[in-house]
Amino acid sequence: LRTLTILFVLLFSLGCATGHPIRNFESQPIADGVSSDRFAQVVMSTTRRGWVFQRTGPDTILGTLLVRSHEARVLIQYADNSYSIRYEDSVNLGENGNTIHRNYNIWVKNLNADIRRGMLQVASGAPAAATPASTGSRPDTTIQ
């Protein structure tokens, strides 16, 4: 019984671990008809989930997300036909070399989806402010 209890506690502890492989989005296609300048405008306007962006170079944007005591930073690099979102740094997300809290990957996946959605809107002739900041809720920012 003691061995079974220890095994259960060990398996439970492993199941609750927050370390997940850090996910980067490499060589994502930029939609046809979206120039690199328009792409940068789309990224800079993708603020509805709380991301804040700053240009750090001609084809590089730093994105920062603050959720209570947690902070995630990504580097978005882009060219004429593709972009990449890469982990840059974090605070209080348990980053350990190549693993991080599971919510980081959710946040970055949602950021990528918002950028893609914004590009498609721009490519179809909609305004560049594809994802306005005034939506009010941020359901993807829960830290467990």
Steps between C-alpha positions, in 0.01 A plus 500: 500500500784738583666433163171561323453831686853615411445402136170690493659814648789480254271458199273781623802729541619425148153565361483840667841611374478822300808450283401468134735535201526863388315537173628736232319574175759488223462615138129578515375623161401864458170524312510596133457872451634589847826694483753484782395852606135394515602184686675713763183712531294186552732378775512839672117508505462145637438615856166348599653234724727746679813477287711817471737537206813699434707516182857402583640500146396543138341152481473412869228559758515416870169388651438507875206354691445571871258278691500582873853411616589319177669647194568345160710658225520383139703622205314525171730511198360540153600526134303549178319166509538346848531573871610317811394535863772388740529486876714788624467507880256458788445580864332262743404241237740229613714508186771237527711487185248361255189464719254755639156529661233354273311830474791664315441272202128577507566873504744482209272270301218752548732786400590317180132437425419868560782607266377259231143628542622860473697424185200337336286804581761735353539279191122517449503881522397546865673763720843419649364511858392139470479418869401808701597540863145567616362144517506501879563135585817298492395139564837360395700662781423265788801369690426179685 
